Amino acid sequence: MPLIPEIKPEQSIELLKELHILTRDGKLNQDSRRKLKQVYHLFNFIEPLLAELFADNPDVTLADHGAGKSYLGFILYDLFFKSRAGGQIFGIETRPELVEKSCQLAQRLHFERMSFLNLTVEDSITSPALPERIDIVTALHACNTATDDAIRFALHKQARFIVLVPCCQAEVAAVLRKNKNASFSKTPLSELWRHPIHTREFGSHLTNALRCLQLEAHGYQVTVTELVGWEHSMKNELIIARQSGQIRNNAVTRLEQILHELNLDELRDRFIFSEVNG
């Protein structure tokens, strides 16, 4: 039985201790409680997507990009994949020490259908260690452009679902800041990011809006919501994209118009590309 009410009955206590969510004597501090709540909330969004896929094909594949210590992957495996005969989780991470630790933990827990790969995004797209198609791609707090890299990977892999919790969207804000003086004479909309705090916040909001248009341009139906209450995390926006095959016809045009109007033309290749499958 779980030691505290927040822990799901089927959750492995050993796993939570290994992830340092629980202390060795089974206690949960406030920071760990917040982290656990975030991961559980995300699991609640992903579980029905997995169930839908498993109903069609038990060999579901999920890739977690920018996996870090693989909190999300381990929780997903423990609560969903472990009790089923099929399915595979791939954790993709560029830091070799984290990949090695995750491999060791999966081995200790006998999570046999978890693989961890020390790969860049470009390498992961073509790596023979990954299947040609991936059913679900997730990225939890993948910082800055790592979320965009996960999107590019998902589009190449023709993912049925893409689940993103973006983090630290600094690139667009940096370009807004660099071009601020020129933007003042170009558009009165520059007042939206004239003050530094607005530059950061507007850049973050704009980044996610552009990502949604990008996904719609590639035939995904997009839902945007909050992951948990703002009192738990400011990095709280959740983007869920479902492959529908119905391309939003004006999505690319809208993207180009927004980038041009806001003096961000140099970011066109970041958000508009056509070399992916489909």
C-alpha atoms as a printed R data frame, in Angstrom:
    type eleno elety resid chain resno      x      y       z
1   ATOM     1    CA   MET     A     1  0.000  0.000   0.000
2   ATOM     2    CA   PRO     A     2  1.182  3.558  -0.639
3   ATOM     3    CA   LEU     A     3  2.672  5.410   2.288
4   ATOM     4    CA   ILE     A     4  0.764  8.646   1.645
5   ATOM     5    CA   PRO     A     5 -2.583  9.462  -0.005
6   ATOM     6    CA   GLU     A     6 -1.064 11.279  -3.017
7   ATOM     7    CA   ILE     A     7  0.515  8.083  -4.325
8   ATOM     8    CA   LYS     A     8 -1.568  5.882  -6.609
9   ATOM     9    CA   PRO     A     9 -2.252  2.375  -5.217
10  ATOM    10    CA   GLU     A    10 -0.556  0.655  -8.160
11  ATOM    11    CA   GLN     A    11  2.521  2.904  -8.028
12  ATOM    12    CA   SER     A    12  5.883  1.302  -7.288
13  ATOM    13    CA   ILE     A    13  7.217  2.720  -4.016
14  ATOM    14    CA   GLU     A    14 10.686  1.524  -4.983
15  ATOM    15    CA   LEU     A    15 10.515  3.577  -8.190
16  ATOM    16    CA   LEU     A    16  9.521  6.730  -6.330
17  ATOM    17    CA   LYS     A    17 12.433  6.259  -3.964
18  ATOM    18    CA   GLU     A    18 14.839  5.692  -6.859
19  ATOM    19    CA   LEU     A    19 13.588  8.892  -8.504
20  ATOM    20    CA   HIS     A    20 14.096 10.708  -5.171
21  ATOM    21    CA   ILE     A    21 10.433 11.682  -5.078
22  ATOM    22    CA   LEU     A    22 10.157  9.692  -1.872
23  ATOM    23    CA   THR     A    23 12.894  9.668   0.731
24  ATOM    24    CA   ARG     A    24 14.362  6.317   1.754
25  ATOM    25    CA   ASP     A    25 12.047  6.241   4.764
26  ATOM    26    CA   GLY     A    26  9.009  6.871   2.573
27  ATOM    27    CA   LYS     A    27  8.443 10.575   3.178
28  ATOM    28    CA   LEU     A    28  7.407 13.205   0.631
29  ATOM    29    CA   ASN     A    29  8.578 16.803   0.962
30  ATOM    30    CA   GLN     A    30  6.763 19.786  -0.530
31  ATOM    31    CA   ASP     A    31  8.957 20.084  -3.632
32  ATOM    32    CA   SER     A    32  8.562 16.392  -4.383
33  ATOM    33    CA   ARG     A    33  4.819 16.633  -3.814
34  ATOM    34    CA   ARG     A    34  4.583 19.379  -6.460
35  ATOM    35    CA   LYS     A    35  6.696 17.375  -8.889
36  ATOM    36    CA   LEU     A    36  4.622 14.251  -8.347
37  ATOM    37    CA   LYS     A    37  1.396 16.184  -8.846
38  ATOM    38    CA   GLN     A    38  2.638 17.590 -12.159
39  ATOM    39    CA   VAL     A    39  3.687 14.180 -13.475
40  ATOM    40    CA   TYR     A    40  0.421 12.563 -12.338
41  ATOM    41    CA   HIS     A    41 -1.606 15.295 -14.006
42  ATOM    42    CA   LEU     A    42  0.308 14.776 -17.232
43  ATOM    43    CA   PHE     A    43 -0.222 11.022 -16.917
44  ATOM    44    CA   ASN     A    44 -3.972 11.642 -16.658
45  ATOM    45    CA   PHE     A    45 -3.860 13.443 -20.005
46  ATOM    46    CA   ILE     A    46 -1.691 10.810 -21.703
47  ATOM    47    CA   GLU     A    47 -3.382  7.674 -20.337
48  ATOM    48    CA   PRO     A    48 -6.539  7.938 -22.513
49  ATOM    49    CA   LEU     A    49 -4.383  8.529 -25.598
50  ATOM    50    CA   LEU     A    50 -2.391  5.373 -24.808
51  ATOM    51    CA   ALA     A    51 -5.598  3.408 -24.180
52  ATOM    52    CA   GLU     A    52 -6.966  4.544 -27.546
53  ATOM    53    CA   LEU     A    53 -3.810  3.415 -29.316
54  ATOM    54    CA   PHE     A    54 -3.609  0.098 -27.426
55  ATOM    55    CA   ALA     A    55 -7.177 -0.693 -28.511
56  ATOM    56    CA   ASP     A    56 -5.956 -0.675 -32.118
57  ATOM    57    CA   ASN     A    57 -2.472 -2.113 -31.656
58  ATOM    58    CA   PRO     A    58 -0.788 -3.325 -28.431
59  ATOM    59    CA   ASP     A    59  2.690 -2.526 -29.775
60  ATOM    60    CA   VAL     A    60  2.431  1.180 -28.963
61  ATOM    61    CA   THR     A    61  5.625  3.230 -29.100
62  ATOM    62    CA   LEU     A    62  6.236  6.360 -27.061
63  ATOM    63    CA   ALA     A    63  9.277  8.614 -27.283
64  ATOM    64    CA   ASP     A    64 10.056 11.091 -24.513
65  ATOM    65    CA   HIS     A    65 12.301 13.836 -25.901
66  ATOM    66    CA   GLY     A    66 14.649 15.723 -23.625
67  ATOM    67    CA   ALA     A    67 13.913 12.979 -21.114
68  ATOM    68    CA   GLY     A    68 16.328 14.217 -18.451
69  ATOM    69    CA   LYS     A    69 16.017 11.837 -15.492
70  ATOM    70    CA   SER     A    70 12.978 10.257 -17.209
71  ATOM    71    CA   TYR     A    71 10.475 10.928 -14.432
72  ATOM    72    CA   LEU     A    72  7.645 10.930 -16.969
73  ATOM    73    CA   GLY     A    73  8.788  7.812 -18.823
74  ATOM    74    CA   PHE     A    74  9.203  5.768 -15.645
75  ATOM    75    CA   ILE     A    75  5.821  6.850 -14.280
76  ATOM    76    CA   LEU     A    76  4.117  6.030 -17.599
77  ATOM    77    CA   TYR     A    77  5.745  2.609 -17.703
78  ATOM    78    CA   ASP     A    78  4.939  1.846 -14.073
79  ATOM    79    CA   LEU     A    79  1.289  2.908 -14.242
80  ATOM    80    CA   PHE     A    80  0.387  1.822 -17.775
81  ATOM    81    CA   PHE     A    81  2.899 -0.255 -19.738
82  ATOM    82    CA   LYS     A    82  3.977 -2.559 -16.895
83  ATOM    83    CA   SER     A    83  0.597 -4.283 -16.680
84  ATOM    84    CA   ARG     A    84  0.399 -4.864 -20.441
85  ATOM    85    CA   ALA     A    85  2.221 -7.309 -22.652
86  ATOM    86    CA   GLY     A    86  3.153 -4.869 -25.412
87  ATOM    87    CA   GLY     A    87  4.433 -1.379 -25.915
88  ATOM    88    CA   GLN     A    88  7.810  0.340 -25.752
89  ATOM    89    CA   ILE     A    89  9.065  3.602 -24.251
90  ATOM    90    CA   PHE     A    90 12.146  5.380 -25.612
91  ATOM    91    CA   GLY     A    91 13.810  8.094 -23.560
92  ATOM    92    CA   ILE     A    92 15.932 10.414 -25.730
93  ATOM    93    CA   GLU     A    93 18.486 12.577 -23.950
94  ATOM    94    CA   THR     A    94 21.758 14.284 -24.945
95  ATOM    95    CA   ARG     A    95 23.451 13.986 -21.522
96  ATOM    96    CA   PRO     A    96 25.150 10.576 -21.388
97  ATOM    97    CA   GLU     A    97 25.315 10.405 -17.590
98  ATOM    98    CA   LEU     A    98 21.513 10.697 -17.331
99  ATOM    99    CA   VAL     A    99 21.025  8.071 -20.029
100 ATOM   100    CA   GLU     A   100 23.309  5.674 -18.168
101 ATOM   101    CA   LYS     A   101 21.501  6.207 -14.849
102 ATOM   102    CA   SER     A   102 18.114  5.637 -16.483
103 ATOM   103    CA   CYS     A   103 19.354  2.442 -18.144
104 ATOM   104    CA   GLN     A   104 20.588  1.143 -14.784
105 ATOM   105    CA   LEU     A   105 17.321  2.010 -13.040
106 ATOM   106    CA   ALA     A   106 15.180  0.329 -15.715
107 ATOM   107    CA   GLN     A   107 17.323 -2.770 -15.380
108 ATOM   108    CA   ARG     A   108 17.000 -2.837 -11.571
109 ATOM   109    CA   LEU     A   109 13.226 -2.467 -11.775
110 ATOM   110    CA   HIS     A   110 12.910 -5.009 -14.629
111 ATOM   111    CA   PHE     A   111 11.252 -2.437 -16.876
112 ATOM   112    CA   GLU     A   112 12.306 -4.421 -19.910
113 ATOM   113    CA   ARG     A   113 10.490 -2.395 -22.559
114 ATOM   114    CA   MET     A   114 12.202  0.877 -21.722
115 ATOM   115    CA   SER     A   115 15.170  2.058 -23.795
116 ATOM   116    CA   PHE     A   116 17.309  5.133 -23.262
117 ATOM   117    CA   LEU     A   117 19.268  6.688 -26.094
118 ATOM   118    CA   ASN     A   118 22.041  9.271 -25.989
119 ATOM   119    CA   LEU     A   119 21.079 11.067 -29.201
120 ATOM   120    CA   THR     A   120 20.615 14.546 -30.600
121 ATOM   121    CA   VAL     A   121 17.349 15.337 -32.335
122 ATOM   122    CA   GLU     A   122 18.900 15.062 -35.771
123 ATOM   123    CA   ASP     A   123 20.434 11.704 -34.907
124 ATOM   124    CA   SER     A   124 17.218 10.438 -33.329
125 ATOM   125    CA   ILE     A   125 15.278 11.089 -36.546
126 ATOM   126    CA   THR     A   126 17.490  8.705 -38.521
127 ATOM   127    CA   SER     A   127 18.762  6.369 -35.786
128 ATOM   128    CA   PRO     A   128 18.150  2.633 -36.438
129 ATOM   129    CA   ALA     A   129 17.628  2.264 -32.661
130 ATOM   130    CA   LEU     A   130 14.204  3.863 -33.102
131 ATOM   131    CA   PRO     A   131 11.309  2.565 -35.212
132 ATOM   132    CA   GLU     A   132 10.312  4.347 -38.400
133 ATOM   133    CA   ARG     A   133  7.108  5.543 -36.778
134 ATOM   134    CA   ILE     A   134  6.406  6.592 -33.192
135 ATOM   135    CA   ASP     A   135  2.843  6.682 -31.881
136 ATOM   136    CA   ILE     A   136  3.227  9.292 -29.130
137 ATOM   137    CA   VAL     A   137  5.948 11.907 -28.664
138 ATOM   138    CA   THR     A   138  6.189 13.723 -25.331
139 ATOM   139    CA   ALA     A   139  8.410 16.530 -24.097
140 ATOM   140    CA   LEU     A   140  8.031 17.630 -20.488
141 ATOM   141    CA   HIS     A   141  9.781 20.929 -19.735
142 ATOM   142    CA   ALA     A   142 12.157 20.537 -22.683
143 ATOM   143    CA   CYS     A   143 13.883 23.909 -22.500
144 ATOM   144    CA   ASN     A   144 13.735 26.607 -25.166
145 ATOM   145    CA   THR     A   145 14.177 25.181 -28.692
146 ATOM   146    CA   ALA     A   146 14.249 21.570 -27.421
147 ATOM   147    CA   THR     A   147 10.448 21.636 -27.626
148 ATOM   148    CA   ASP     A   148 10.685 22.655 -31.288
149 ATOM   149    CA   ASP     A   149 13.178 19.847 -31.839
150 ATOM   150    CA   ALA     A   150 10.688 17.397 -30.323
151 ATOM   151    CA   ILE     A   151  8.016 18.691 -32.710
152 ATOM   152    CA   ARG     A   152 10.314 18.222 -35.686
153 ATOM   153    CA   PHE     A   153 11.064 14.660 -34.546
154 ATOM   154    CA   ALA     A   154  7.356 13.933 -34.062
155 ATOM   155    CA   LEU     A   155  6.493 15.176 -37.541
156 ATOM   156    CA   HIS     A   156  9.245 13.058 -39.094
157 ATOM   157    CA   LYS     A   157  7.989 10.028 -37.164
158 ATOM   158    CA   GLN     A   158  4.355 10.747 -38.128
159 ATOM   159    CA   ALA     A   159  3.294 10.612 -34.488
160 ATOM   160    CA   ARG     A   160 -0.391 10.025 -33.819
161 ATOM   161    CA   PHE     A   161 -0.196 12.233 -30.720
162 ATOM   162    CA   ILE     A   162  2.196 14.934 -29.522
163 ATOM   163    CA   VAL     A   163  2.105 16.044 -25.874
164 ATOM   164    CA   LEU     A   164  4.200 19.062 -24.909
165 ATOM   165    CA   VAL     A   165  4.800 21.080 -21.758
166 ATOM   166    CA   PRO     A   166  7.084 23.849 -23.085
167 ATOM   167    CA   CYS     A   167  9.689 25.550 -20.947
168 ATOM   168    CA   CYS     A   168 11.972 28.611 -21.082
169 ATOM   169    CA   GLN     A   169 10.977 29.853 -24.536
170 ATOM   170    CA   ALA     A   170 13.862 32.310 -24.879
171 ATOM   171    CA   GLU     A   171 14.621 32.301 -28.608
172 ATOM   172    CA   VAL     A   172 11.672 34.379 -29.830
173 ATOM   173    CA   ALA     A   173 12.057 36.828 -26.934
174 ATOM   174    CA   ALA     A   174 15.732 37.250 -27.804
175 ATOM   175    CA   VAL     A   175 14.908 38.154 -31.409
176 ATOM   176    CA   LEU     A   176 12.130 40.507 -30.286
177 ATOM   177    CA   ARG     A   177 14.650 42.181 -27.992
178 ATOM   178    CA   LYS     A   178 17.348 42.406 -30.677
179 ATOM   179    CA   ASN     A   179 14.985 43.961 -33.226
180 ATOM   180    CA   LYS     A   180 13.106 46.174 -30.761
181 ATOM   181    CA   ASN     A   181 14.267 49.543 -32.094
182 ATOM   182    CA   ALA     A   182 13.512 48.606 -35.691
183 ATOM   183    CA   SER     A   183 10.136 47.209 -34.670
184 ATOM   184    CA   PHE     A   184  9.089 50.532 -33.108
185 ATOM   185    CA   SER     A   185  9.074 52.155 -36.543
186 ATOM   186    CA   LYS     A   186  7.584 49.089 -38.245
187 ATOM   187    CA   THR     A   187  4.463 48.363 -36.172
188 ATOM   188    CA   PRO     A   188  2.551 49.807 -33.213
189 ATOM   189    CA   LEU     A   189  2.231 46.186 -32.012
190 ATOM   190    CA   SER     A   190  5.794 46.586 -30.718
191 ATOM   191    CA   GLU     A   191  4.222 48.218 -27.653
192 ATOM   192    CA   LEU     A   192  3.244 44.679 -26.638
193 ATOM   193    CA   TRP     A   193  6.889 43.870 -25.895
194 ATOM   194    CA   ARG     A   194  8.424 47.305 -25.237
195 ATOM   195    CA   HIS     A   195  9.074 46.621 -21.542
196 ATOM   196    CA   PRO     A   196 11.563 43.834 -20.717
197 ATOM   197    CA   ILE     A   197  9.121 41.749 -18.644
198 ATOM   198    CA   HIS     A   198  6.607 41.966 -21.508
199 ATOM   199    CA   THR     A   199  9.300 40.935 -23.980
200 ATOM   200    CA   ARG     A   200  9.834 37.737 -22.026
201 ATOM   201    CA   GLU     A   201  6.165 36.989 -21.433
202 ATOM   202    CA   PHE     A   202  4.970 37.944 -24.901
203 ATOM   203    CA   GLY     A   203  7.832 35.981 -26.462
204 ATOM   204    CA   SER     A   204  6.816 32.888 -24.496
205 ATOM   205    CA   HIS     A   205  3.139 33.202 -25.417
206 ATOM   206    CA   LEU     A   206  3.959 33.920 -29.061
207 ATOM   207    CA   THR     A   207  6.269 30.910 -29.282
208 ATOM   208    CA   ASN     A   208  3.507 28.522 -28.268
209 ATOM   209    CA   ALA     A   209  0.967 30.180 -30.568
210 ATOM   210    CA   LEU     A   210  3.377 29.712 -33.486
211 ATOM   211    CA   ARG     A   211  3.947 26.077 -32.501
212 ATOM   212    CA   CYS     A   212  0.199 25.449 -32.597
213 ATOM   213    CA   LEU     A   213 -0.052 26.935 -36.085
214 ATOM   214    CA   GLN     A   214  2.911 24.821 -37.140
215 ATOM   215    CA   LEU     A   215  1.200 21.646 -35.944
216 ATOM   216    CA   GLU     A   216 -2.085 22.611 -37.613
217 ATOM   217    CA   ALA     A   217 -0.177 23.158 -40.862
218 ATOM   218    CA   HIS     A   218  0.919 19.514 -40.668
219 ATOM   219    CA   GLY     A   219 -2.524 18.027 -40.117
220 ATOM   220    CA   TYR     A   220 -2.887 18.030 -36.333
221 ATOM   221    CA   GLN     A   221 -5.868 19.053 -34.243
222 ATOM   222    CA   VAL     A   222 -4.476 21.077 -31.330
223 ATOM   223    CA   THR     A   223 -5.754 21.571 -27.788
224 ATOM   224    CA   VAL     A   224 -4.069 23.973 -25.365
225 ATOM   225    CA   THR     A   225 -4.793 23.926 -21.648
226 ATOM   226    CA   GLU     A   226 -3.061 24.257 -18.280
227 ATOM   227    CA   LEU     A   227 -1.290 21.307 -16.725
228 ATOM   228    CA   VAL     A   228 -1.802 22.112 -13.028
229 ATOM   229    CA   GLY     A   229 -2.795 25.145 -11.016
230 ATOM   230    CA   TRP     A   230 -0.462 28.135 -11.357
231 ATOM   231    CA   GLU     A   231  0.381 27.885  -7.680
232 ATOM   232    CA   HIS     A   232  2.345 24.712  -8.475
233 ATOM   233    CA   SER     A   233  4.294 25.787 -11.563
234 ATOM   234    CA   MET     A   234  4.630 28.787 -13.868
235 ATOM   235    CA   LYS     A   235  5.758 26.440 -16.663
236 ATOM   236    CA   ASN     A   236  2.248 25.261 -17.001
237 ATOM   237    CA   GLU     A   237  1.003 25.285 -20.596
238 ATOM   238    CA   LEU     A   238  0.044 21.909 -22.027
239 ATOM   239    CA   ILE     A   239 -0.218 21.393 -25.791
240 ATOM   240    CA   ILE     A   240 -1.846 18.191 -27.043
241 ATOM   241    CA   ALA     A   241 -1.872 17.527 -30.797
242 ATOM   242    CA   ARG     A   242 -3.838 14.722 -32.438
243 ATOM   243    CA   GLN     A   243 -3.028 13.681 -35.997
244 ATOM   244    CA   SER     A   244 -6.211 14.246 -37.993
245 ATOM   245    CA   GLY     A   245 -4.868 14.474 -41.536
246 ATOM   246    CA   GLN     A   246 -6.860 17.675 -41.993
247 ATOM   247    CA   ILE     A   247 -4.420 20.489 -42.678
248 ATOM   248    CA   ARG     A   248 -5.490 23.986 -41.676
249 ATOM   249    CA   ASN     A   249 -5.205 25.688 -45.035
250 ATOM   250    CA   ASN     A   250 -4.266 29.164 -43.813
251 ATOM   251    CA   ALA     A   251 -1.875 28.044 -41.056
252 ATOM   252    CA   VAL     A   252  1.354 28.669 -42.973
253 ATOM   253    CA   THR     A   253  0.054 31.975 -44.305
254 ATOM   254    CA   ARG     A   254 -0.846 33.057 -40.786
255 ATOM   255    CA   LEU     A   255  2.576 32.003 -39.527
256 ATOM   256    CA   GLU     A   256  4.348 34.023 -42.201
257 ATOM   257    CA   GLN     A   257  2.139 37.062 -41.623
258 ATOM   258    CA   ILE     A   258  2.729 37.017 -37.871
259 ATOM   259    CA   LEU     A   259  6.491 36.589 -38.231
260 ATOM   260    CA   HIS     A   260  6.680 39.427 -40.764
261 ATOM   261    CA   GLU     A   261  4.400 41.783 -38.853
262 ATOM   262    CA   LEU     A   262  6.391 41.293 -35.644
263 ATOM   263    CA   ASN     A   263  9.763 41.665 -37.393
264 ATOM   264    CA   LEU     A   264 10.673 38.018 -36.849
265 ATOM   265    CA   ASP     A   265 11.295 36.921 -40.443
266 ATOM   266    CA   GLU     A   266 14.650 35.418 -39.458
267 ATOM   267    CA   LEU     A   267 12.779 32.724 -37.498
268 ATOM   268    CA   ARG     A   268 10.861 31.494 -40.525
269 ATOM   269    CA   ASP     A   269 12.879 28.279 -40.883
270 ATOM   270    CA   ARG     A   270 12.325 27.468 -37.203
271 ATOM   271    CA   PHE     A   271  8.555 27.329 -37.601
272 ATOM   272    CA   ILE     A   272  7.945 26.675 -41.299
273 ATOM   273    CA   PHE     A   273  9.456 23.633 -42.945
274 ATOM   274    CA   SER     A   274  8.238 21.050 -45.422
275 ATOM   275    CA   GLU     A   275 10.955 18.391 -45.487
276 ATOM   276    CA   VAL     A   276  9.140 16.128 -43.015
277 ATOM   277    CA   ASN     A   277  6.964 13.197 -44.000
278 ATOM   278    CA   GLY     A   278  3.323 13.829 -44.783
